[in-house]
Structure formats: C-alpha cells, structure tokens
Amino acid sequence: MASGVGVDDDCLAKFLEIKLQQKYRYVIYRLSADYKEIVVDKTGSIDSTYEDFIGDVPEHDCRWAVYDFETKLDEDSQIRRLIFISWCPDDARIKSKMIYTSSTDTLRRRLVGIGLQITGTELSEISFETVLDKAKRVSRH
C-alpha cells in the first residue's frame, strides 16, 4: 500500500553525498509534521560512530536511515555496505507506524545502491552486532 507521501529532493542529495563523496556517516529521515513529505532529520559527520547513530535515533518514534557501515574484520578483510534501516518501534504511535510502514518503499526506491536493508522494532534489531552479523552474511554471497 502506497501512502502518497513525497520525498524531498534533499533526501536524495544527502544520500548521494554519503554514497559518492563519503561526506556523512549517516542520514536519518523522517516525515514532515503534516505527514506529506519525507525530509532529512539529521546527518552524522563522517567520523561519527555507530553509537552516535543509535543516540540520534528516537527511541519511541519511527525513522528511516542510511548508514555507511564500514568495519575491519581482520588484517586482510573489511566490510563496507550502505545500509538502509527502517526503524518503527513497537511503542510508536499507531498513525505514525502505519504511515512510515506504507511510505518505506517510496523512499527506498529512490536510494539506488543500498547493500543491505534492515527493519527494526526494538533496539536489539538495529544494534551494531546485529548489523555486523547481517552484513557478514551478505558479504559471503
């Protein structure tokens, strides 16, 4: 079900700045106050950590994010993936959850080059360890 929500041009611009210029570590997206458009909520500088990112994700409200996930596995290998995260906590308002869920594809289709998509309803589902585990599995294929 499509929500009819639009995507602000700045959303794609910030995504491309992560993907092509590595200008940010992450971009967090939200719905505008009138629920009619997806807009940029926050960006994290390139030296931000995953902990910084989790700290910027509201605990009780929905968001989307793109995170430039880069970590060294050992001396010879590392993982680098652009990860799309759909965050919709169980205790968010029902209207918010419905609109975010129905608008995810609208945003996701605009962001070409995502290496992994994760949906979370509780923090453990978007924790560093969970993301790392999923990124490793994708890298093996």
Disulfide bonds with the S-S distance in Angstrom:
none
